[in-house]
Amino acid sequence: MSTQNIYTAVIVAAKKRLSSTLAKEGGKHLDIGAGRGALIQELRHALPMKSSACDFHVERFVAIGTPCAQVNLNHESLPYPDAHFDLVTCSEVVEHVENYRALLREAFRVTAIGGVVVVTTPNVLNANSRARYLVSGFANLFGPLPVRNDKLYSTGGHITPIPYFYLAHALLDSGFDNVELSIDKVQKTSVFWLTLLAPFIFLGMYRFMSRERKKFKTLTVENKPLVASHFTWPLLVGRTIVVSAVKPSSANSALQRDATQTARS
């Protein structure tokens, strides 16, 4: 579940990325996987947005005055028209779904041109998580799951660990642009582990980047900054990653082209 630090980080990212007009005059907001609606309630005090929500467990939603649609994020599309929301938030949700890339494509579809998406998920790249993975094979906050058990799909079921590179890649692949990273807080246990593991991490970074560039040739001008960010302070010590992006104006022509092709077929 999200915490106050995460809500605050989401709102800070939204304020930073939204246009001055939207930040001042407001617009339409969608919270995907809204839970009880706590993020929406916090957002009301910070931005003049008209919020909508969707979640599978609508019986838990308590944000008065905000409509909440029931949707199974694993199997259903978002029940909203194209380019409808100026701000889309998805906090501590993507790690619970089977296909987060499909969900982000849906988020892109319902985001208006120039609109902003903010996504958060546990940081599986901090030093604490790397140490845990080294000895157990499980990232922090991800562990053994029940087999053939409905608990797999409960609100506590983290089934999809997503490193920053893959989340940023999925946003870009969906059509978003200008991906930015922030964190909710510095995790003290990760600072501790970083002091112990720093020599191994940074020597490993040099070898990894060299082999990827020279032998495997996987690094490109476009992806190298995202790969290098895995060895930066925010990702080495942050508890939760807060990733934001913007839907570019070029997406408008692409949507119109797709609509034309659909009509012709």
C-alpha positions, 0 to 999 in steps of 0.5 A: 500500500502507498504511504504518505511519503509516496503520496507527497512525492507523486504530488511534487512530481505532478506539480513539476510536470504539469503545465502552469495553466493546469497546475493553477486552473486544474484539469481532469485526473485519473488514479489507476488502482486507487485503493481507498482513495487516499492519494486523491484526497491528498491531491485535493489539497495541492492541485485543483483537479477533478479526479476519477478513480478505478480499482477492482475492489471498489468497495474499499474506496472512500473518497467522497465525491469521486466516481470509482469504476470497477475494472480488472487491470489484468484483463480489461481496458480502462473504461474511459475515452481516449485523451481524456485526462490531464493527469494520470497517477498509478501508485504502487499498482504496476507490481501487482499486475500481470502485464504492466506494459499493457496497463501503461499503454492504456494509461497513454491512451487515456492521457490528453496531449501534453498530459502527465503520467506519474507511476510509482513502484518499489525500488528493486535496485537499491543496495538493500534489495541488491544485497537481498537478491544476492543471497536469496534470489528475491528482490526486496518486497518481493518473495515466494508466492502462493502457488495456485492460490487466490492470495496471489491476486490480493492487494498484498501480492507483489508479483512483478518486480520492475527495475527502473530501466524497464519501467522507463522503457515501457513508458517510452515504448507506450508513446510517452516522452521526457521520462524523469525519475525521483524517489519518495525517501532515502532508505537507511538500510540501503545507505548502510549496504551501499557503504559495504558494497560500493566497491563491488557495485562500481567495479561491476558497473565498469565491467558491465557497461564495457561488456554491454558496449563492446561485446554485446553492443546493447547500449545505444545513444537512447538507452545508455542514460537509462542504463547508467542511472541504475548506478546513481544515488537515487536508485541505489538508496531510494525506497520507492521510485517515482517515474513521470512522463509527458504525452507529446503533441506528436502523439496526436497525429499518431492517434489520428492516423490510427483512427483513419486506418481503423475507419478504412478497414 
